[in-house]
Amino acid sequence: MEEKLPTNICQVGQAEECRKIFIEEYVVSFLQEMMKTVKEPQIVVFFGDGYERQGIKYYFLKGAAAHRASDCTLKKMDEFYFQTIGQQYFPALKGIGWYYMKGRECGILEMLQHIREQNFHDIEGYYLFFEKNEGMEEYMLHRQRKQKNETAATPAPPQKKSFSIKEHAAARIAEAKKPAPMAAVQILNMVSLCILIICCIIAVTTLNQYDKMKRLEETVTYLEISMEEQKNLPEE
């Protein structure tokens, strides 16, 4: 590879003389976003390159990818995933180490100090550099689309609707205006029929009693007339 240092760099912390670590700004942004949003443990693999010149080792971290971790070890399935990601987004780079992220890291420096497969545990600083990084940008967009699809596929839990007093009263009125169920209508019809039958019975009974009273009155009247006629007969 061409031994050329980045032109736009910013030193973070205390740099070493015999070992210099450069990390691209897109990678830093990705890691910082991961530390803020990811709630489950992740395995993060770093992609990059490096060389040694005049006794000084140079490391360039130009890509990073993350995958949900089942535990703190890098398994065969994880390796296959990161190889696929590396071939797709970082074909010119190689994996230079990995990190088990729990989501409570203090910062980028702490993460670099604990990269496995590299002896960075005693570093006190690094260099942040800026350059065009299409591979990292495309991978970040890929993760955003994936997370959006997963969120859309997960149904939201039903939310209980709260009603104001006015809305509750309106709901009660609307409920009262609803037609009664079929069973209630049938019972109401039966009760109405019973009341009608009772009324008919009372009416018939009253009519019968009226007829009897009418006949009794006529009989009494006839007897009174007969007695009056007997009084008026001449004595023999």
Secondary structure as UniProt FT lines:
FT   STRAND          9..14
FT   STRAND          19..24
FT   HELIX           25..37
FT   STRAND          42..53
FT   TURN            54..55
FT   STRAND          56..68
FT   HELIX           76..89
FT   TURN            91..92
FT   STRAND          94..101
FT   HELIX           108..113
FT   TURN            121..122
FT   STRAND          124..129
FT   HELIX           134..153
FT   HELIX           165..177
FT   HELIX           182..231
//
